[in-house]
Amino acid sequence: MIKYSFLIYYKEYIPFLDELQKMGMLHIIEKNKEINDHIKQSLFEITELTKSIKFLEKRNQLPVTLDEQIDGMAIVEKIKNRNDELTFIDQEQIVLNKEIQKAEPYGDFSNETREKFEKLNIQFRFFTCNEKKFNHEWKKNYYLEQINNIGGTLYFVVIQLENQPIDIDAEEIKLPEETLSNLQNKYQKNKIRVEEIQTEFDDFAVNYLETLYKTRKEIQGKTDFNLAINHTEKQADEKVMFLEGWIPEEKKVELENFLNQQTVVYVSAKPIKGDKVPILLKNSKYAKLFEPIGNLFALPSYVELDLTPFFAPFYMLFFGLCVGDSGYGLIILIGTLILRRKVKPALKPILTLASILGASTVLMGMLTGTFFGLSLGDYEFIPFKDLFLKPMMMFYLSIAIGLVQILFGMSIKVFNQIKQNGIKYGLSTIGWILLILTLIVFMGGEKMGLNVANLPFVKNIFLILSLGLIFLFNAPDKNVFANLGLGIYESYNMVTGVFGDMLSYIRLFALGVSGSILGLVFNQISVQFLEIKYFGWIPFLILILIGHGLNIFLSCLGAFVHPMRLTFVEFYKNAGFNGGGKQYKPFSK
């Protein structure tokens, strides 16, 4: 990135900004000023438009051509009003439903009849109780009539003459003011109105979605323009405008060709330490597919390496190990390839990533010979079945992969430390890498039967060298004694941290095994239904489809989350990732 500072005469500033916005390359540096009410209103309108667009997009209605005569904000207001009406109807339906439930057991009592009796000082009192608690003496003492019996619950009415005391051990029900038929009519009218509003929303999605897109773009462009003015400093009694921003280095020639044709003074400079430089990731087509995953955590700071191309192969491998079933991988691969042809262009990279993860699942499932919960190693006709890895081998493989990623992350950390601060700042981490590799080669080599016991001198040299780098360069700016003290403390954290990180990778083995076992269980339960003559295949197919469908969902969910956790915690930590970068957003139309 290159930083540009501009000085423009105030009368020429607006046309200059307009041309700059058309070019769409300058990321304007915000000056942390308060925004005015006009900008706040515009931002509010953009938010409301976005809400309405998302709401209509969910209706899966294909929009027609743009209607230039319709005001987009008027459509937003209509959508809000209809949604407010729906909210009111929902609340009213809840009340009506409760009132209907109260009135239904007693039938449709006429208000006119009730009022006539009340003029004669005669009232209707409504009660309910369990039929076992009903006391038949009540019928002798009062004018009582049973109206309904629903599931052993009695509903009855007592006619009260003037101020006659009513002593009945039952729950008294206060019926709604309105009759049952009126309540039911209101309830049905509300249901019809809800259907009308939903149909209206479908019409909005067809006729006005493109209008909302256009309105949002227009308001966003004007808002960006006003924000650019808001982030402009006024100099020389407000006669000169001062603006700063960043552009990618490859756009330098194009920008300066434009500037040389303007009456503007400008200077350019490369970033210095402390500058908050916007981030524009540049990756290969393959690594770019994994950028949405990395963006869930944070963008790198300007001085850091972008770790996306480094974690992408591991994430793909981890996903395949976590699902661990070739059959499931085929479903994911074929399904995403078919869907990719039918979705919007914006969604195609996501489905391409899913296809790659599906292909990885097919390959990783072949390591263990698992296919829709079946262990292919149990079948004699399968060739090369002896090559399938046993569960304990997958356990050790998961830990080994974890150790490789941890060491790889530490190597990236060394590169970053040397690039940012100098070689002496990376020596301590080099010492840890050397120590871990030495222990692997000499201690692990002996257990694997390698003849390394005859090289004690070489082992001691590497141990002394690695420990020297760890303890003498732990804090390069401090003295030797401070380094030794900090080195002991950091050693404890490092040893426990690396050991804990390695154990975290066991989840790759555990998720793969649990998914395989669950698939096997569904198979075993389903096969039992085939013993039923003639119709046994129906429950068999239903259980197989539902069982494996559920297992694919759970496996994919775990395979998405847990590799992400290994990436953002174990790998990012060992790679010394800090993050905190802000995305490059050019001032554009």
FISE-969595 format. One record per residue (C-alpha): residue in one letter; x, y negated, z. Coordinates in steps of 0.02 Angstrom, whole numbers, plus 50000, padded with zeros to 5 digits. Layout:
! FISE-969595
SITE_a_X_Y_Z;
...
This chain:
! FISE-969595
SITE_m_50000_50000_50000;
SITE_i_50052_49819_49969;
SITE_k_49989_49671_50069;
SITE_y_49936_49515_49974;
SITE_s_49903_49342_50045;
SITE_f_49810_49212_49941;
SITE_l_49792_49022_49954;
SITE_i_49650_48951_49846;
SITE_y_49577_48778_49829;
SITE_y_49404_48780_49908;
SITE_k_49310_48726_49749;
SITE_e_49383_48873_49653;
SITE_y_49366_49000_49792;
SITE_i_49192_49071_49752;
SITE_p_49230_49104_49567;
SITE_f_49397_49181_49620;
SITE_l_49309_49297_49743;
SITE_d_49182_49345_49611;
SITE_e_49320_49399_49490;
SITE_l_49411_49488_49630;
SITE_q_49254_49586_49671;
SITE_k_49234_49637_49489;
SITE_m_49411_49708_49490;
SITE_g_49370_49813_49644;
SITE_m_49544_49846_49712;
SITE_l_49575_49732_49863;
SITE_h_49543_49798_50039;
SITE_i_49510_49637_50133;
SITE_i_49589_49618_50305;
SITE_e_49455_49581_50434;
SITE_k_49489_49434_50548;
SITE_n_49375_49495_50689;
SITE_k_49257_49349_50669;
SITE_e_49077_49347_50723;
SITE_i_48961_49377_50578;
SITE_n_48820_49255_50547;
SITE_d_48633_49291_50553;
SITE_h_48620_49301_50364;
SITE_i_48749_49442_50356;
SITE_k_48667_49529_50504;
SITE_q_48500_49525_50412;
SITE_s_48582_49596_50255;
SITE_l_48665_49736_50353;
SITE_f_48497_49774_50435;
SITE_e_48414_49783_50263;
SITE_i_48550_49901_50200;
SITE_t_48522_50013_50350;
SITE_e_48334_50015_50322;
SITE_l_48357_50051_50136;
SITE_t_48475_50195_50177;
SITE_k_48349_50269_50299;
SITE_s_48211_50258_50169;
SITE_i_48322_50334_50034;
SITE_k_48370_50481_50145;
SITE_f_48187_50504_50193;
SITE_l_48129_50511_50012;
SITE_e_48277_50618_49954;
SITE_k_48220_50756_50073;
SITE_r_48057_50772_49977;
SITE_n_48146_50856_49829;
SITE_q_48050_50753_49701;
SITE_l_48146_50704_49544;
SITE_p_48142_50514_49521;
SITE_v_48088_50439_49356;
SITE_t_48164_50288_49270;
SITE_l_48194_50127_49365;
SITE_d_48047_50008_49390;
SITE_e_48118_49832_49379;
SITE_q_47954_49750_49434;
SITE_i_47951_49825_49609;
SITE_d_48036_49745_49760;
SITE_g_48139_49877_49850;
SITE_m_48115_49798_50022;
SITE_a_47926_49800_49995;
SITE_i_47937_49989_49971;
SITE_v_48040_50002_50130;
SITE_e_47906_49905_50224;
SITE_k_47770_50020_50154;
SITE_i_47867_50175_50207;
SITE_k_47890_50103_50382;
SITE_n_47705_50061_50395;
SITE_r_47653_50234_50338;
SITE_n_47775_50316_50460;
SITE_d_47707_50206_50600;
SITE_e_47532_50261_50551;
SITE_l_47587_50443_50555;
SITE_t_47660_50419_50729;
SITE_f_47497_50341_50789;
SITE_i_47397_50484_50711;
SITE_d_47509_50615_50791;
SITE_q_47482_50538_50962;
SITE_e_47294_50523_50932;
SITE_q_47286_50705_50874;
SITE_i_47366_50763_51036;
SITE_v_47234_50669_51137;
SITE_l_47092_50729_51024;
SITE_n_47151_50909_51035;
SITE_k_47149_50903_51224;
SITE_e_46975_50825_51225;
SITE_i_46911_50956_51102;
SITE_q_46981_51097_51209;
SITE_k_46887_51024_51358;
SITE_a_46722_51003_51266;
SITE_e_46719_51161_51158;
SITE_p_46666_51287_51292;
SITE_y_46514_51179_51337;
SITE_g_46455_51143_51160;
SITE_d_46395_50982_51082;
SITE_f_46307_50879_51217;
SITE_s_46212_50730_51148;
SITE_n_46256_50563_51227;
SITE_e_46077_50503_51203;
SITE_t_46008_50651_51301;
SITE_r_46135_50623_51438;
SITE_e_46090_50438_51451;
SITE_k_45903_50476_51461;
SITE_f_45932_50594_51608;
SITE_e_46047_50469_51695;
SITE_k_45903_50340_51691;
SITE_l_45802_50467_51790;
SITE_n_45947_50486_51915;
SITE_i_45985_50658_51846;
SITE_q_46166_50699_51804;
SITE_f_46253_50845_51720;
SITE_r_46404_50914_51817;
SITE_f_46518_51034_51722;
SITE_f_46620_51170_51810;
SITE_t_46734_51316_51767;
SITE_c_46801_51463_51867;
SITE_n_46854_51643_51851;
SITE_e_46703_51759_51840;
SITE_k_46767_51857_51990;
SITE_k_46758_51700_52097;
SITE_f_46584_51653_52038;
SITE_n_46462_51653_52183;
SITE_h_46286_51701_52128;
SITE_e_46216_51608_52279;
SITE_w_46255_51448_52183;
SITE_k_46112_51488_52063;
SITE_k_45992_51496_52210;
SITE_n_46050_51331_52285;
SITE_y_46067_51226_52128;
SITE_y_45997_51204_51953;
SITE_l_46142_51299_51873;
SITE_e_46155_51368_51698;
SITE_q_46300_51472_51629;
SITE_i_46352_51407_51458;
SITE_n_46501_51513_51406;
SITE_n_46617_51656_51456;
SITE_i_46787_51654_51372;
SITE_g_46913_51786_51422;
SITE_g_46840_51807_51595;
SITE_t_46826_51620_51628;
SITE_l_46650_51555_51658;
SITE_y_46592_51383_51602;
SITE_f_46431_51320_51680;
SITE_v_46331_51161_51709;
SITE_v_46244_51103_51867;
SITE_i_46100_50978_51859;
SITE_q_46118_50855_52003;
SITE_l_45958_50769_52062;
SITE_e_45990_50592_52124;
SITE_n_46120_50601_52265;
SITE_q_46103_50786_52297;
SITE_p_46269_50853_52370;
SITE_i_46353_50986_52263;
SITE_d_46465_51106_52360;
SITE_i_46539_51226_52234;
SITE_d_46713_51303_52247;
SITE_a_46755_51283_52061;
SITE_e_46854_51163_51952;
SITE_e_46749_51018_51892;
SITE_i_46777_50962_51714;
SITE_k_46749_50784_51658;
SITE_l_46691_50795_51478;
SITE_p_46746_50665_51350;
SITE_e_46637_50512_51322;
SITE_e_46615_50564_51141;
SITE_t_46524_50718_51082;
SITE_l_46616_50873_51023;
SITE_s_46559_50847_50843;
SITE_n_46625_50668_50841;
SITE_l_46792_50724_50911;
SITE_q_46807_50862_50781;
SITE_n_46761_50742_50641;
SITE_k_46897_50620_50696;
SITE_y_47023_50762_50706;
SITE_q_46982_50820_50529;
SITE_k_46987_50641_50460;
SITE_n_47160_50618_50535;
SITE_k_47219_50780_50452;
SITE_i_47154_50719_50284;
SITE_r_47240_50550_50309;
SITE_v_47406_50637_50349;
SITE_e_47394_50735_50186;
SITE_e_47357_50574_50092;
SITE_i_47511_50489_50167;
SITE_q_47622_50639_50127;
SITE_t_47560_50634_49946;
SITE_e_47596_50448_49943;
SITE_f_47774_50481_50003;
SITE_d_47796_50607_49860;
SITE_d_47739_50472_49739;
SITE_f_47864_50350_49815;
SITE_a_48004_50478_49790;
SITE_v_47957_50497_49606;
SITE_n_47925_50314_49565;
SITE_y_48031_50208_49681;
SITE_l_48188_50303_49734;
SITE_e_48291_50230_49592;
SITE_t_48226_50058_49640;
SITE_l_48288_50083_49817;
SITE_y_48460_50136_49752;
SITE_k_48470_49979_49645;
SITE_t_48411_49863_49786;
SITE_r_48537_49936_49907;
SITE_k_48679_49913_49782;
SITE_e_48630_49732_49752;
SITE_i_48617_49689_49937;
SITE_q_48778_49784_49975;
SITE_g_48871_49686_49841;
SITE_k_48807_49519_49908;
SITE_t_48844_49571_50087;
SITE_d_49022_49621_50043;
SITE_f_49043_49452_49958;
SITE_n_48979_49360_50112;
SITE_l_49089_49464_50225;
SITE_a_49239_49420_50117;
SITE_i_49198_49236_50143;
SITE_n_49174_49270_50328;
SITE_h_49349_49345_50339;
SITE_t_49426_49195_50251;
SITE_e_49525_49069_50354;
SITE_k_49505_48884_50313;
SITE_q_49665_48783_50308;
SITE_a_49714_48601_50275;
SITE_d_49551_48524_50334;
SITE_e_49452_48662_50249;
SITE_k_49521_48615_50079;
SITE_v_49620_48776_50059;
SITE_m_49556_48953_50085;
SITE_f_49671_49089_50153;
SITE_l_49631_49273_50117;
SITE_e_49731_49433_50149;
SITE_g_49709_49611_50091;
SITE_w_49789_49775_50038;
SITE_i_49799_49861_49869;
SITE_p_49874_50028_49815;
SITE_e_50049_50003_49743;
SITE_e_50001_50070_49572;
SITE_k_49876_49927_49550;
SITE_k_50007_49792_49579;
SITE_v_50037_49750_49395;
SITE_e_49851_49738_49356;
SITE_l_49817_49624_49504;
SITE_e_49965_49509_49470;
SITE_n_49919_49492_49287;
SITE_f_49751_49429_49346;
SITE_l_49825_49315_49479;
SITE_n_49947_49234_49356;
SITE_q_49797_49174_49256;
SITE_q_49719_49093_49411;
SITE_t_49762_48933_49504;
SITE_v_49807_49028_49660;
SITE_v_49962_49042_49767;
SITE_y_50001_49218_49824;
SITE_v_50136_49320_49909;
SITE_s_50154_49508_49924;
SITE_a_50242_49613_50055;
SITE_k_50264_49794_50102;
SITE_p_50191_49854_50268;
SITE_i_50291_49826_50426;
SITE_k_50279_49915_50593;
SITE_g_50117_49869_50680;
SITE_d_50017_49832_50522;
SITE_k_49847_49915_50515;
SITE_v_49861_49981_50339;
SITE_p_49708_50064_50258;
SITE_i_49723_50245_50206;
SITE_l_49693_50311_50030;
SITE_l_49727_50498_50023;
SITE_k_49811_50567_49868;
SITE_n_49801_50755_49851;
SITE_s_49796_50888_49718;
SITE_k_49627_50953_49659;
SITE_y_49644_51101_49776;
SITE_a_49691_51002_49933;
SITE_k_49560_50867_49895;
SITE_l_49424_50997_49922;
SITE_f_49478_51010_50106;
SITE_e_49478_50822_50138;
SITE_p_49299_50822_50208;
SITE_i_49358_50946_50341;
SITE_g_49508_50838_50390;
SITE_n_49399_50682_50392;
SITE_l_49290_50760_50526;
SITE_f_49436_50734_50645;
SITE_a_49529_50577_50589;
SITE_l_49626_50501_50447;
SITE_p_49816_50496_50471;
SITE_s_49900_50333_50516;
SITE_y_49994_50250_50374;
SITE_v_50166_50311_50433;
SITE_e_50110_50492_50453;
SITE_l_50100_50634_50330;
SITE_d_49928_50683_50271;
SITE_l_49909_50859_50340;
SITE_t_49767_50909_50222;
SITE_p_49876_51004_50095;
SITE_f_49967_51089_50239;
SITE_f_49816_51155_50335;
SITE_a_49713_51197_50178;
SITE_p_49792_51370_50142;
SITE_f_49783_51417_50326;
SITE_y_49601_51363_50341;
SITE_m_49557_51468_50188;
SITE_l_49649_51617_50263;
SITE_f_49568_51593_50435;
SITE_f_49393_51584_50362;
SITE_g_49418_51749_50271;
SITE_l_49486_51834_50427;
SITE_c_49342_51770_50536;
SITE_v_49206_51836_50418;
SITE_g_49312_51988_50375;
SITE_d_49188_52077_50260;
SITE_s_49214_52092_50072;
SITE_g_49027_52114_50042;
SITE_y_48986_51955_50133;
SITE_g_49124_51867_50036;
SITE_l_49046_51922_49871;
SITE_i_48877_51852_49926;
SITE_i_48957_51685_49970;
SITE_l_49060_51680_49810;
SITE_i_48920_51726_49690;
SITE_g_48789_51620_49779;
SITE_t_48896_51462_49780;
SITE_l_48948_51484_49598;
SITE_i_48765_51495_49546;
SITE_l_48712_51347_49654;
SITE_r_48857_51242_49590;
SITE_r_48775_51233_49419;
SITE_k_48613_51163_49488;
SITE_v_48665_51032_49617;
SITE_k_48711_50849_49600;
SITE_p_48892_50808_49553;
SITE_a_48926_50742_49728;
SITE_l_48891_50916_49802;
SITE_k_48994_51015_49677;
SITE_p_49161_50995_49770;
SITE_i_49079_51063_49929;
SITE_l_49015_51216_49837;
SITE_t_49184_51239_49751;
SITE_l_49263_51242_49924;
SITE_a_49133_51368_49981;
SITE_s_49174_51477_49829;
SITE_i_49359_51474_49874;
SITE_l_49317_51522_50053;
SITE_g_49207_51663_49986;
SITE_a_49350_51727_49877;
SITE_s_49465_51722_50030;
SITE_t_49336_51824_50126;
SITE_v_49334_51956_49989;
SITE_l_49523_51972_49997;
SITE_m_49534_51973_50188;
SITE_g_49392_52100_50197;
SITE_m_49496_52214_50086;
SITE_l_49634_52215_50218;
SITE_t_49521_52310_50337;
SITE_g_49414_52396_50204;
SITE_t_49250_52325_50271;
SITE_f_49103_52309_50150;
SITE_f_48931_52259_50218;
SITE_g_48976_52336_50386;
SITE_l_49038_52499_50307;
SITE_s_49216_52555_50341;
SITE_l_49279_52609_50169;
SITE_g_49422_52705_50251;
SITE_d_49296_52836_50309;
SITE_y_49255_52889_50130;
SITE_e_49363_53016_50042;
SITE_f_49331_52951_49865;
SITE_i_49406_52778_49906;
SITE_p_49585_52765_49838;
SITE_f_49724_52685_49942;
SITE_k_49618_52699_50099;
SITE_d_49776_52729_50201;
SITE_l_49826_52548_50164;
SITE_f_49680_52475_50261;
SITE_l_49738_52392_50422;
SITE_k_49680_52462_50589;
SITE_p_49606_52345_50722;
SITE_m_49768_52335_50823;
SITE_m_49864_52287_50667;
SITE_m_49738_52147_50636;
SITE_f_49763_52093_50817;
SITE_y_49951_52077_50793;
SITE_l_49927_51999_50621;
SITE_s_49818_51861_50696;
SITE_i_49951_51817_50825;
SITE_a_50088_51823_50692;
SITE_i_49991_51704_50579;
SITE_g_49966_51589_50727;
SITE_l_50152_51587_50764;
SITE_v_50190_51547_50582;
SITE_q_50068_51401_50583;
SITE_i_50136_51335_50748;
SITE_l_50316_51339_50682;
SITE_f_50259_51260_50519;
SITE_g_50173_51122_50618;
SITE_m_50330_51092_50721;
SITE_s_50431_51079_50559;
SITE_i_50312_50945_50496;
SITE_k_50333_50855_50663;
SITE_v_50522_50854_50638;
SITE_f_50502_50778_50465;
SITE_n_50383_50644_50532;
SITE_q_50496_50602_50679;
SITE_i_50650_50584_50570;
SITE_k_50556_50483_50438;
SITE_q_50481_50362_50565;
SITE_n_50618_50342_50695;
SITE_g_50780_50425_50638;
SITE_i_50863_50595_50646;
SITE_k_50902_50595_50832;
SITE_y_50715_50591_50873;
SITE_g_50686_50755_50782;
SITE_l_50830_50853_50861;
SITE_s_50733_50909_51016;
SITE_t_50594_50985_50910;
SITE_i_50726_51067_50798;
SITE_g_50797_51144_50957;
SITE_w_50627_51219_51001;
SITE_i_50606_51290_50826;
SITE_l_50781_51364_50834;
SITE_l_50748_51438_51007;
SITE_i_50585_51521_50953;
SITE_l_50663_51593_50795;
SITE_t_50812_51657_50894;
SITE_l_50698_51747_51018;
SITE_i_50596_51820_50875;
SITE_v_50748_51883_50780;
SITE_f_50847_51956_50925;
SITE_m_50715_52008_51052;
SITE_g_50581_52054_50925;
SITE_g_50709_52133_50809;
SITE_e_50765_52257_50942;
SITE_k_50585_52314_50971;
SITE_m_50562_52336_50784;
SITE_g_50718_52446_50774;
SITE_l_50833_52319_50690;
SITE_n_51018_52329_50733;
SITE_v_51040_52158_50815;
SITE_a_51111_52217_50982;
SITE_n_51288_52209_50908;
SITE_l_51274_52021_50881;
SITE_p_51274_51951_51060;
SITE_f_51397_51813_51013;
SITE_v_51285_51749_50874;
SITE_k_51134_51756_50989;
SITE_n_51223_51658_51126;
SITE_i_51281_51526_51002;
SITE_f_51102_51496_50942;
SITE_l_51034_51494_51120;
SITE_i_51162_51366_51179;
SITE_l_51136_51259_51026;
SITE_s_50946_51259_51040;
SITE_l_50948_51225_51229;
SITE_g_51074_51086_51203;
SITE_l_50962_51001_51075;
SITE_i_50809_51022_51187;
SITE_f_50885_50950_51346;
SITE_l_51003_50818_51275;
SITE_f_50887_50741_51145;
SITE_n_50718_50757_51230;
SITE_a_50713_50567_51253;
SITE_p_50851_50495_51141;
SITE_d_50835_50319_51213;
SITE_k_50868_50375_51393;
SITE_n_51028_50431_51481;
SITE_v_51088_50611_51500;
SITE_f_51016_50638_51675;
SITE_a_50845_50571_51625;
SITE_n_50849_50686_51474;
SITE_l_50887_50838_51583;
SITE_g_50745_50798_51703;
SITE_l_50620_50763_51566;
SITE_g_50683_50916_51472;
SITE_i_50639_51031_51618;
SITE_y_50465_50956_51630;
SITE_e_50436_50963_51443;
SITE_s_50502_51141_51437;
SITE_y_50367_51199_51556;
SITE_n_50233_51112_51452;
SITE_m_50306_51178_51289;
SITE_v_50323_51360_51344;
SITE_t_50148_51369_51418;
SITE_g_50077_51269_51272;
SITE_v_50152_51377_51135;
SITE_f_50103_51536_51225;
SITE_g_49925_51474_51249;
SITE_d_49916_51416_51068;
SITE_m_49970_51588_51006;
SITE_l_49835_51672_51109;
SITE_s_49705_51555_51033;
SITE_y_49732_51639_50865;
SITE_i_49664_51803_50935;
SITE_r_49493_51730_50893;
SITE_l_49531_51768_50709;
SITE_f_49538_51953_50751;
SITE_a_49393_51948_50875;
SITE_l_49270_51860_50758;
SITE_g_49311_51977_50614;
SITE_v_49289_52133_50721;
SITE_s_49127_52071_50802;
SITE_g_49050_52033_50631;
SITE_s_49099_52205_50566;
SITE_i_49027_52293_50719;
SITE_l_48864_52196_50707;
SITE_g_48849_52242_50522;
SITE_l_48882_52425_50565;
SITE_v_48746_52421_50700;
SITE_f_48618_52352_50577;
SITE_n_48665_52490_50454;
SITE_q_48645_52628_50583;
SITE_i_48476_52565_50644;
SITE_s_48411_52539_50467;
SITE_v_48461_52713_50407;
SITE_q_48352_52793_50540;
SITE_f_48196_52725_50454;
SITE_l_48237_52826_50297;
SITE_e_48183_52982_50394;
SITE_i_48003_52920_50380;
SITE_k_47927_53001_50227;
SITE_y_47867_52899_50079;
SITE_f_47868_52725_50161;
SITE_g_48030_52732_50261;
SITE_w_48125_52633_50130;
SITE_i_48016_52478_50163;
SITE_p_48071_52446_50345;
SITE_f_48246_52502_50293;
SITE_l_48259_52364_50162;
SITE_i_48178_52233_50275;
SITE_l_48298_52267_50420;
SITE_i_48450_52278_50305;
SITE_l_48410_52110_50224;
SITE_i_48365_52019_50385;
SITE_g_48506_52097_50486;
SITE_h_48645_52064_50362;
SITE_g_48571_51893_50321;
SITE_l_48580_51845_50504;
SITE_n_48755_51918_50519;
SITE_i_48816_51819_50368;
SITE_f_48747_51659_50444;
SITE_l_48827_51689_50615;
SITE_s_48992_51745_50538;
SITE_c_49002_51593_50424;
SITE_l_48958_51477_50567;
SITE_g_49098_51549_50674;
SITE_a_49216_51552_50525;
SITE_f_49184_51366_50495;
SITE_v_49201_51307_50676;
SITE_h_49342_51412_50747;
SITE_p_49471_51385_50607;
SITE_m_49430_51200_50622;
SITE_r_49469_51211_50808;
SITE_l_49635_51299_50772;
SITE_t_49676_51163_50645;
SITE_f_49630_51011_50749;
SITE_v_49699_51075_50916;
SITE_e_49840_51198_50891;
SITE_f_49908_51144_50720;
SITE_y_49882_50955_50737;
SITE_k_49958_50956_50913;
SITE_n_50115_51050_50861;
SITE_a_50130_50942_50705;
SITE_g_50128_50786_50815;
SITE_f_49976_50715_50726;
SITE_n_49912_50549_50799;
SITE_g_49783_50492_50670;
SITE_g_49684_50333_50688;
SITE_g_49694_50277_50507;
SITE_k_49556_50171_50430;
SITE_q_49489_50218_50259;
SITE_y_49534_50109_50110;
SITE_k_49374_50020_50055;
SITE_p_49403_49901_49910;
SITE_f_49301_49741_49893;
SITE_s_49200_49786_49739;
SITE_k_49034_49780_49649;
